[in-house]
Amino acid sequence: MLAAREETACSNKFVILRSLAMGGMAEILLARVREPARPERLVVLKRMHRQLAVDREYVKMFVDEARLAITLRHPNVVEVYESGEDEGQYYIAMEYLHGHDLRKVLSQMAKRRVPMRLANALSIARAVCRGLDYTHERTDPASGELLGIVHRDVSPHNVLVTYGGRVKLVDFGIAKTTIQLARTRTGILKGKVAYMSPEQALGETLDRRSDVFCIGILLWEMTTGNWLYRRKSELETLKAVVEHDAPLPSQVIAGYPRELEQIVMKTLARKREDRWATAGELGEALNAFAKQRRLDLRPAALSSLMSSTFPEEVETWHAARAQGLTLGDHLADAEHRDSVPLLNDRFTPNPATIEDLPTTVVWPQQSGQAAGSGWRWLKWRPQFLEQGPAWLQLRWHWVLIAGIVALAAAGLLASELLRSDDAVPAARRSSAALPIGATPAAAAPSDLTSEPPTPPMPTSAPAAAPVTLPSPPGGTTASTAGHSPS
């Protein structure tokens, strides 16, 4: 049973403005506190479905969440004001945050091609680290012992970013503590499969390092623009979480900072002994890296990101405020009311239409499409590479191109060698065919010998016929052969 101070009448204390979301266990409502003499105060009501109130297991889970969340007070954790029961419906009243969850932010950034700056990603991750470190360190007021809180659902759905640049962790509905009334049954997995640690996917005993691993998934996806473990089905996703190591971010994004890569990979270590011991240590490491790179992690930078990602919503709110409307009246206005989304995590076959599509500093998916469809074949991957090493899965097409170039170079070299081998016998055959004493033709430029051709040797003149000279007086006859007359 809830504490007496928590039992209040929901209908008497709150004015329901609109429905925000619908889940399998509860409905999320926007409400205004009935305080006529004070400024408007908006709250979010998580109201359990009436038909589930007869199930003691669901009621215990709901009470567990209320007992835990109502004790948490931290700038990076959503504040819960009260909980109670109203006419058979259990509810939890928490602060309203004017903004969107990280899933919606990343999806809208992808649609508008708004880049996620490295400073923004680190700012969000650091805030999640601080909020989780606070919850992990919570102790039992009576005994002083750690409560052993493990969130078990650190995902983009449960990280809220406000228009003012604040980041808060929400939804401790499946958090594990030592004061739980409801226990998780053996073989029942709680949490979103794509954002589980290996030990959580295997159903092992969890500690705070499981949440640290999940922060690593968020950080990896925000800084690379790709899903880490998400596959076509939950079974494939679960298998990837259990069996596949996270690839190096530098294999996905060229120029990824090496220092940050070391931080991320330590966060995603499969053995919990190799991870950061606490979320606080991880947050300090991210803060030190940001200082070294002089990155701006202040809320103003995140506020600017939200304004550029949701410009229409910001403009309409500013216009409504200029007209004297309160935030509650503005949000309750039917003209700005969206359809109520369903709270689920089902896979959509077409990744381009899925809501929580990540984005990053350099948006590789959009830039690849803008470059033309001629490069789309590079995204195809043979089936036999699915079980191969991570570097080969990510860069197999460059390995293929390098192999083709190497084969082409080898073919050209072989053809040149064959041509050189054929040139020498041809020259020899040409020399043998010349008649004796004939002058060979001048060597062609393509001849392999570097020696100049041997000039032909001069031949002796044919013997001259005897010349008979007239006999001089005295009757003597003289003859010459081969001599010129004097």
Backbone torsions as a table, in degrees:
resi	resn	phi	psi	omega
1	MET	NA	140.5	-179.0
2	LEU	-71.8	158.2	177.7
3	ALA	-61.8	156.2	-174.0
4	ALA	-63.7	-36.6	-177.1
5	ARG	-70.2	-14.7	-178.5
6	GLU	-89.5	-15.3	-174.2
7	GLU	-87.7	99.2	179.3
8	THR	-130.1	159.5	179.8
9	ALA	-83.4	116.9	-176.7
10	CYS	-62.6	-45.4	-174.9
11	SER	-69.7	-26.7	-178.9
12	ASN	-84.9	-22.6	-174.3
13	LYS	-103.0	-21.2	-174.3
14	PHE	-126.8	149.2	173.0
15	VAL	-108.9	115.1	-179.1
16	ILE	-71.5	124.9	-179.6
17	LEU	-97.3	-44.8	-179.2
18	ARG	-168.6	164.9	175.8
19	SER	-91.9	134.8	-178.7
20	LEU	-99.3	-39.5	-178.2
21	ALA	-161.7	161.4	-179.0
22	MET	-130.3	124.1	178.4
23	GLY	-117.8	177.5	-179.0
24	GLY	-73.0	-22.7	-177.5
25	MET	-107.0	-32.0	-174.4
26	ALA	-151.2	167.0	174.6
27	GLU	-111.9	139.2	179.8
28	ILE	-101.1	123.8	-174.9
29	LEU	-124.0	146.5	171.0
30	LEU	-95.7	129.8	-176.3
31	ALA	-139.7	161.7	176.6
32	ARG	-115.9	136.1	178.9
33	VAL	-73.7	136.8	179.3
34	ARG	-78.2	87.9	177.6
35	GLU	-137.6	79.6	-175.0
36	PRO	-59.7	-31.7	-175.6
37	ALA	-85.4	-3.4	-177.1
38	ARG	-119.8	163.1	175.8
39	PRO	-60.8	157.5	-177.6
40	GLU	-58.8	134.9	175.6
41	ARG	-129.4	117.1	-179.1
42	LEU	-94.3	144.6	177.7
43	VAL	-135.5	161.9	172.8
44	VAL	-110.1	126.1	178.6
45	LEU	-102.4	125.4	171.3
46	LYS	-101.6	104.8	-172.0
47	ARG	-110.4	120.9	-177.9
48	MET	-69.0	140.6	178.7
49	HIS	-60.4	137.7	-174.4
50	ARG	-60.8	-37.5	-175.5
51	GLN	-70.3	-16.5	179.6
52	LEU	-87.8	-10.3	-177.4
53	ALA	-65.6	-18.7	179.0
54	VAL	-81.6	-12.3	179.8
55	ASP	-92.2	112.2	-176.2
56	ARG	-62.2	-32.4	-179.5
57	GLU	-65.5	-43.8	178.7
58	TYR	-65.6	-40.2	179.7
59	VAL	-63.7	-41.2	178.6
60	LYS	-64.0	-41.1	178.1
61	MET	-62.1	-41.7	-179.6
62	PHE	-65.8	-41.5	178.9
63	VAL	-67.0	-37.4	176.6
64	ASP	-58.2	-47.6	179.8
65	GLU	-60.7	-43.1	-179.0
66	ALA	-64.8	-45.5	-179.2
67	ARG	-60.6	-40.2	-178.4
68	LEU	-74.5	-50.7	-172.1
69	ALA	-66.2	-30.5	-175.7
70	ILE	-72.2	-15.0	179.6
71	THR	-94.1	-7.0	-174.1
72	LEU	-92.3	128.1	177.8
73	ARG	-137.5	102.1	-178.6
74	HIS	-154.3	145.9	-179.0
75	PRO	-59.1	-23.0	-178.0
76	ASN	-109.0	18.5	175.6
77	VAL	-129.7	133.4	-179.1
78	VAL	-60.9	139.1	-177.2
79	GLU	-90.0	131.2	177.3
80	VAL	-103.3	126.3	-176.1
81	TYR	-85.2	-47.8	-176.6
82	GLU	-164.2	171.5	174.7
83	SER	-146.5	161.4	-178.3
84	GLY	-179.1	-165.3	-179.7
85	GLU	-133.9	134.7	179.9
86	ASP	-133.6	108.0	177.4
87	GLU	53.0	48.0	176.2
88	GLY	84.3	1.7	178.5
89	GLN	-114.3	123.3	177.0
90	TYR	-83.9	145.3	-178.6
91	TYR	-145.4	159.6	173.4
92	ILE	-130.3	128.9	179.0
93	ALA	-105.9	122.5	-178.9
94	MET	-131.3	168.2	-177.9
95	GLU	-66.5	145.4	175.5
96	TYR	-90.7	132.2	178.9
97	LEU	-112.0	117.8	-178.1
98	HIS	-79.0	96.0	-178.3
99	GLY	175.7	-148.3	-177.8
100	HIS	-143.4	159.6	173.5
101	ASP	-75.1	161.5	-174.6
102	LEU	-61.7	-30.6	176.9
103	ARG	-60.2	-46.3	179.2
104	LYS	-67.9	-38.2	179.7
105	VAL	-62.7	-48.2	-179.3
106	LEU	-64.9	-38.7	179.1
107	SER	-63.6	-44.7	-179.5
108	GLN	-68.5	-35.8	176.6
109	MET	-63.3	-38.9	178.6
110	ALA	-65.6	-40.7	-179.1
111	LYS	-66.7	-38.9	-177.6
112	ARG	-92.0	-3.0	-177.6
113	ARG	57.4	41.6	175.0
114	VAL	-86.5	122.6	-177.1
115	PRO	-74.1	143.1	173.1
116	MET	-89.4	107.5	179.5
117	ARG	-70.5	151.3	-178.0
118	LEU	-58.7	-37.5	179.5
119	ALA	-63.4	-38.6	179.0
120	ASN	-65.7	-43.3	179.4
121	ALA	-62.9	-42.3	179.7
122	LEU	-68.3	-35.6	178.7
123	SER	-63.3	-43.2	178.4
124	ILE	-65.8	-46.2	-178.6
125	ALA	-64.0	-39.7	179.9
126	ARG	-64.8	-39.9	178.8
127	ALA	-63.8	-41.4	177.6
128	VAL	-63.3	-40.0	177.9
129	CYS	-60.3	-44.1	-178.2
130	ARG	-66.8	-42.1	178.7
131	GLY	-64.0	-42.6	-180.0
132	LEU	-69.5	-38.9	-179.8
133	ASP	-62.1	-36.8	177.0
134	TYR	-63.9	-45.9	-179.0
135	THR	-68.1	-36.0	179.0
136	HIS	-64.7	-30.2	-176.1
137	GLU	-90.5	0.6	-178.9
138	ARG	-65.1	139.3	-178.4
139	THR	-119.3	160.3	176.0
140	ASP	-74.7	122.1	-178.2
141	PRO	-57.7	-30.9	-176.6
142	ALA	-77.4	-49.1	-174.9
143	SER	-98.1	-21.1	-176.9
144	GLY	79.9	2.6	180.0
145	GLU	-85.3	154.2	178.5
146	LEU	-62.2	140.2	177.6
147	LEU	-75.4	-16.5	180.0
148	GLY	67.2	39.8	-177.8
149	ILE	-71.6	130.5	171.5
150	VAL	-129.2	120.9	-173.9
151	HIS	-64.8	-47.5	176.3
152	ARG	71.8	3.2	178.8
153	ASP	-146.7	48.3	178.0
154	VAL	-80.9	97.0	-175.9
155	SER	-141.3	168.0	178.6
156	PRO	-58.5	-24.9	179.6
157	HIS	-66.3	-27.2	-173.1
158	ASN	-110.6	18.5	173.8
159	VAL	-117.2	115.9	-177.3
160	LEU	-102.0	136.3	177.3
161	VAL	-120.4	122.9	-178.1
162	THR	-90.6	165.8	177.4
163	TYR	-66.9	-20.3	176.5
164	GLY	-85.0	-0.7	177.3
165	GLY	91.8	10.6	176.7
166	ARG	-85.7	149.2	179.2
167	VAL	-124.7	127.8	-178.6
168	LYS	-136.3	143.2	177.2
169	LEU	-91.3	133.8	-176.3
170	VAL	-127.2	173.5	170.7
171	ASP	63.1	84.4	172.5
172	PHE	-98.2	30.3	-175.8
173	GLY	-64.4	-28.6	179.9
174	ILE	-116.1	15.9	-180.0
175	ALA	-62.5	146.2	-179.9
176	LYS	-102.6	128.6	176.8
177	THR	-138.8	173.2	177.7
178	THR	-85.2	-3.0	-178.5
179	ILE	-110.6	17.2	-178.4
180	GLN	-67.2	143.0	170.3
181	LEU	-87.6	-38.1	179.6
182	ALA	-98.4	133.6	179.6
183	ARG	-108.3	147.1	178.0
184	THR	-72.4	127.8	179.5
185	ARG	-72.5	150.2	179.2
186	THR	-61.0	133.3	179.2
187	GLY	87.1	-1.1	179.7
188	ILE	-100.4	119.9	178.0
189	LEU	-93.5	131.7	177.1
190	LYS	-117.1	130.6	-178.2
191	GLY	122.7	171.2	178.3
192	LYS	-86.7	128.2	-169.3
193	VAL	-59.8	-39.1	-176.8
194	ALA	-70.2	-10.4	-178.6
195	TYR	-126.2	43.7	177.0
196	MET	-109.7	154.1	170.3
197	SER	-82.7	159.5	178.9
198	PRO	-56.6	-40.4	-179.4
199	GLU	-69.6	-31.0	176.3
200	GLN	-69.4	-40.7	178.8
201	ALA	-65.6	-28.8	179.5
202	LEU	-87.8	-2.2	179.0
203	GLY	74.7	24.5	-179.2
204	GLU	-85.0	172.2	177.2
205	THR	-66.7	135.9	-173.6
206	LEU	-108.6	151.8	168.9
207	ASP	-136.5	-171.9	-174.3
208	ARG	-60.1	-24.3	-178.5
209	ARG	-68.9	-18.0	173.3
210	SER	-66.2	-43.2	176.4
211	ASP	-65.3	-34.4	177.6
212	VAL	-61.0	-43.0	177.8
213	PHE	-59.4	-41.0	-179.2
214	CYS	-67.0	-33.3	173.2
215	ILE	-61.8	-38.8	177.9
216	GLY	-60.9	-37.8	177.0
217	ILE	-62.6	-46.5	177.9
218	LEU	-58.3	-46.7	-177.3
219	LEU	-65.6	-41.8	178.9
220	TRP	-61.2	-45.6	-177.1
221	GLU	-70.1	-39.6	-179.6
222	MET	-67.5	-30.7	-175.8
223	THR	-97.6	-5.3	177.3
224	THR	-117.3	-20.9	-179.0
225	GLY	76.5	21.5	-179.8
226	ASN	-134.3	155.9	170.7
227	TRP	-74.6	144.2	-179.4
228	LEU	-88.6	-53.0	-175.3
229	TYR	-117.9	-7.9	-174.4
230	ARG	-67.6	132.3	179.8
231	ARG	-128.3	-169.3	-174.4
232	LYS	-72.3	-22.8	179.5
233	SER	-140.8	163.1	179.6
234	GLU	-65.4	-32.8	179.1
235	LEU	-66.0	-44.8	177.3
236	GLU	-64.7	-38.2	178.4
237	THR	-63.8	-44.0	179.3
238	LEU	-62.6	-39.7	178.5
239	LYS	-65.7	-38.4	178.6
240	ALA	-65.1	-40.7	179.2
241	VAL	-62.8	-40.0	-174.6
242	VAL	-79.4	-37.2	-168.0
243	GLU	-107.0	-28.6	-171.0
244	HIS	-100.2	133.4	172.9
245	ASP	-77.7	149.8	177.5
246	ALA	-69.4	130.6	177.2
247	PRO	-69.9	156.2	177.1
248	LEU	-63.4	133.7	177.4
249	PRO	-58.0	-30.4	179.9
250	SER	-67.6	-18.5	175.0
251	GLN	-79.3	-13.8	-179.6
252	VAL	-104.1	-40.8	-177.9
253	ILE	-122.1	120.0	177.9
254	ALA	-67.6	139.3	178.6
255	GLY	79.3	15.8	178.8
256	TYR	-63.9	131.6	-177.1
257	PRO	-58.7	128.7	-176.7
258	ARG	-65.1	-39.3	180.0
259	GLU	-62.8	-42.5	178.3
260	LEU	-67.1	-36.0	178.4
261	GLU	-61.4	-39.8	178.0
262	GLN	-64.3	-38.4	178.3
263	ILE	-65.0	-45.6	-177.4
264	VAL	-65.2	-45.5	-176.4
265	MET	-68.4	-31.8	174.5
266	LYS	-67.6	-34.5	177.7
267	THR	-66.3	-34.0	-175.8
268	LEU	-97.3	18.2	177.8
269	ALA	-62.2	137.3	-176.4
270	ARG	-70.1	-34.2	176.6
271	LYS	-87.5	127.2	-177.0
272	ARG	-64.8	-25.0	178.1
273	GLU	-65.2	-23.4	-178.2
274	ASP	-90.6	-5.1	-178.6
275	ARG	-87.5	175.8	169.5
276	TRP	-62.2	136.7	-175.8
277	ALA	-67.3	-33.7	-178.5
278	THR	-138.5	160.9	174.7
279	ALA	-67.1	-28.3	177.2
280	GLY	-64.3	-40.8	177.2
281	GLU	-62.3	-42.8	178.1
282	LEU	-62.0	-44.1	178.8
283	GLY	-61.1	-39.9	177.9
284	GLU	-66.1	-37.1	177.9
285	ALA	-64.5	-42.0	177.3
286	LEU	-65.4	-38.8	179.4
287	ASN	-65.7	-40.9	178.3
288	ALA	-64.9	-41.1	177.5
289	PHE	-63.3	-41.6	179.8
290	ALA	-64.0	-39.3	177.9
291	LYS	-66.1	-40.0	178.9
292	GLN	-62.3	-38.5	179.8
293	ARG	-91.0	0.3	-179.7
294	ARG	56.6	48.3	179.2
295	LEU	-91.7	141.2	-177.9
296	ASP	-88.3	107.9	-179.1
297	LEU	-104.0	15.3	-179.2
298	ARG	-72.6	156.1	-179.8
299	PRO	-58.8	-27.0	-178.7
300	ALA	-61.0	-34.5	178.9
301	ALA	-67.2	-40.5	177.0
302	LEU	-68.5	-35.7	177.5
303	SER	-62.5	-40.0	176.3
304	SER	-64.1	-39.2	177.4
305	LEU	-62.0	-44.2	179.9
306	MET	-64.6	-37.9	179.7
307	SER	-66.2	-37.7	179.5
308	SER	-78.1	-21.9	180.0
309	THR	-86.5	-34.2	179.7
310	PHE	-123.8	62.2	-174.9
311	PRO	-65.9	-37.0	-178.5
312	GLU	-65.3	-43.6	-179.2
313	GLU	-64.8	-39.4	179.6
314	VAL	-66.5	-41.7	-179.1
315	GLU	-66.3	-42.5	-179.6
316	THR	-66.5	-35.3	177.6
317	TRP	-67.9	-41.4	177.4
318	HIS	-63.1	-39.0	178.2
319	ALA	-66.8	-40.4	179.0
320	ALA	-66.3	-39.4	178.9
321	ARG	-66.5	-35.7	177.2
322	ALA	-65.0	-27.0	177.9
323	GLN	-85.2	0.2	178.1
324	GLY	92.4	8.2	179.4
325	LEU	-79.6	146.3	172.8
326	THR	-82.4	166.3	179.7
327	LEU	-62.9	-38.8	179.1
328	GLY	-62.6	-45.0	178.0
329	ASP	-64.2	-38.4	179.6
330	HIS	-64.6	-45.2	-178.4
331	LEU	-71.3	-28.4	179.7
332	ALA	-82.4	-9.9	-179.3
333	ASP	-62.6	128.8	-177.8
334	ALA	-62.6	-26.3	-177.7
335	GLU	-66.8	-29.7	-178.2
336	HIS	-106.9	15.0	-176.8
337	ARG	-88.4	124.1	178.0
338	ASP	-89.0	166.2	173.8
339	SER	-65.9	148.9	-177.0
340	VAL	-75.9	118.7	-179.7
341	PRO	-77.7	155.5	175.7
342	LEU	-93.0	139.3	-179.7
343	LEU	-89.1	93.8	176.0
344	ASN	-147.9	173.9	-177.6
345	ASP	-133.4	39.7	-179.1
346	ARG	-74.2	151.0	-178.4
347	PHE	-80.8	137.1	174.3
348	THR	-103.6	124.4	-175.0
349	PRO	-56.5	-35.9	-178.8
350	ASN	-92.2	109.3	-176.7
351	PRO	-61.0	-26.1	-177.3
352	ALA	-69.4	-18.5	-177.3
353	THR	-104.6	0.3	-176.6
354	ILE	-77.8	148.3	-171.8
355	GLU	-71.8	-40.2	-172.9
356	ASP	-98.4	44.5	176.6
357	LEU	-69.2	124.5	-176.6
358	PRO	-75.6	165.0	172.8
359	THR	-134.7	178.5	-174.7
360	THR	-158.8	-172.7	-179.1
361	VAL	-60.8	-46.6	174.4
362	VAL	-119.6	119.2	-173.2
363	TRP	-82.5	95.9	-173.6
364	PRO	-67.9	-35.1	-177.8
365	GLN	-64.9	-46.0	-177.1
366	GLN	-70.6	-41.2	-179.5
367	SER	-65.5	-34.3	177.7
368	GLY	-66.1	-37.7	179.4
369	GLN	-71.4	-36.8	-179.2
370	ALA	-69.0	-27.4	-178.7
371	ALA	-71.9	-16.2	179.3
372	GLY	123.5	160.1	-177.0
373	SER	-81.3	-7.1	-177.5
374	GLY	-66.9	-19.9	-178.9
375	TRP	-99.8	4.6	-177.4
376	ARG	-65.5	-25.2	-179.4
377	TRP	-64.1	-21.6	179.4
378	LEU	-67.3	-20.0	178.7
379	LYS	-79.2	-17.0	-179.8
380	TRP	-73.7	145.0	-179.4
381	ARG	-137.5	130.1	179.1
382	PRO	-61.2	151.3	-177.2
383	GLN	-66.1	-32.1	-175.4
384	PHE	-70.5	-11.2	178.8
385	LEU	-87.2	-4.9	-176.1
386	GLU	-61.4	-33.5	-179.0
387	GLN	-98.3	5.7	-179.0
388	GLY	-78.8	177.9	178.6
389	PRO	-64.2	158.0	-174.7
390	ALA	-63.6	-40.3	-177.4
391	TRP	-65.2	-32.8	-179.8
392	LEU	-74.9	-33.9	178.3
393	GLN	-65.9	-34.5	-175.9
394	LEU	-87.0	-27.8	-174.5
395	ARG	-124.6	27.8	-174.6
396	TRP	-65.9	-33.4	-177.5
397	HIS	-69.1	-33.0	176.7
398	TRP	-70.3	-34.8	174.4
399	VAL	-63.4	-39.7	178.6
400	LEU	-64.2	-44.0	179.3
401	ILE	-63.3	-42.6	178.7
402	ALA	-61.9	-38.3	177.6
403	GLY	-64.7	-40.5	178.6
404	ILE	-64.1	-43.5	178.9
405	VAL	-62.6	-41.4	179.8
406	ALA	-64.1	-40.9	178.0
407	LEU	-64.5	-40.7	178.9
408	ALA	-63.9	-42.5	178.8
409	ALA	-63.6	-41.1	178.5
410	ALA	-64.2	-38.1	177.4
411	GLY	-64.5	-42.2	177.7
412	LEU	-63.3	-42.0	179.4
413	LEU	-64.0	-41.3	179.5
414	ALA	-64.6	-39.4	179.4
415	SER	-65.7	-38.1	177.5
416	GLU	-64.8	-41.2	178.6
417	LEU	-64.7	-39.0	178.4
418	LEU	-65.6	-39.4	178.5
419	ARG	-64.2	-39.6	180.0
420	SER	-67.6	-37.3	179.0
421	ASP	-67.6	-32.7	-179.9
422	ASP	-77.8	-22.6	-175.0
423	ALA	-72.5	-37.0	-176.9
424	VAL	-67.6	-49.2	177.1
425	PRO	-61.0	-34.5	179.6
426	ALA	-64.7	-41.0	179.5
427	ALA	-65.1	-38.3	179.6
428	ARG	-66.2	-39.5	178.7
429	ARG	-65.1	-36.0	180.0
430	SER	-66.8	-39.1	180.0
431	SER	-67.8	-37.1	-178.8
432	ALA	-69.5	-25.8	-176.8
433	ALA	-82.3	-10.2	-178.5
434	LEU	-73.7	142.0	175.8
435	PRO	-68.7	157.2	-178.3
436	ILE	-65.4	131.6	179.6
437	GLY	86.3	-6.0	-179.8
438	ALA	-78.7	152.6	-179.1
439	THR	-89.7	122.2	179.1
440	PRO	-69.6	155.8	179.4
441	ALA	-69.7	157.4	178.5
442	ALA	-62.2	145.2	-177.8
443	ALA	-64.5	136.0	178.9
444	ALA	-75.3	158.0	179.5
445	PRO	-62.0	-23.0	-177.8
446	SER	-85.1	-1.0	178.7
447	ASP	-62.5	143.9	-177.0
448	LEU	-78.1	-27.0	-178.3
449	THR	-74.4	142.4	178.8
450	SER	-97.1	-3.7	-179.5
451	GLU	-81.4	139.8	178.4
452	PRO	-68.9	152.9	-179.7
453	PRO	-64.3	143.3	-179.7
454	THR	-74.3	124.7	-180.0
455	PRO	-65.6	150.5	-178.6
456	PRO	-69.7	141.1	178.9
457	MET	-74.4	138.9	179.1
458	PRO	-66.4	141.2	179.5
459	THR	-97.7	151.2	-179.4
460	SER	-74.5	144.9	-179.2
461	ALA	-68.7	146.0	178.9
462	PRO	-64.4	149.8	-178.0
463	ALA	-62.7	133.7	-178.4
464	ALA	-77.8	146.7	179.0
465	ALA	-71.9	144.8	-179.6
466	PRO	-60.6	138.2	-180.0
467	VAL	-108.5	126.5	-179.3
468	THR	-96.6	118.4	179.8
469	LEU	-93.3	154.2	178.2
470	PRO	-64.2	141.6	-176.7
471	SER	-69.6	132.1	176.7
472	PRO	-72.1	171.6	176.9
473	PRO	-62.8	137.7	-178.6
474	GLY	113.8	-9.2	174.4
475	GLY	82.2	6.1	-179.7
476	THR	-85.2	135.9	179.5
477	THR	-104.5	131.9	177.8
478	ALA	-117.7	140.0	178.2
479	SER	-129.3	152.2	176.6
480	THR	-128.4	147.7	177.7
481	ALA	-136.7	111.8	174.9
482	GLY	77.2	17.5	176.4
483	HIS	-119.7	147.2	178.3
484	SER	-83.1	148.5	178.3
485	PRO	-66.6	145.3	-178.1
486	SER	-76.1	NA	NA
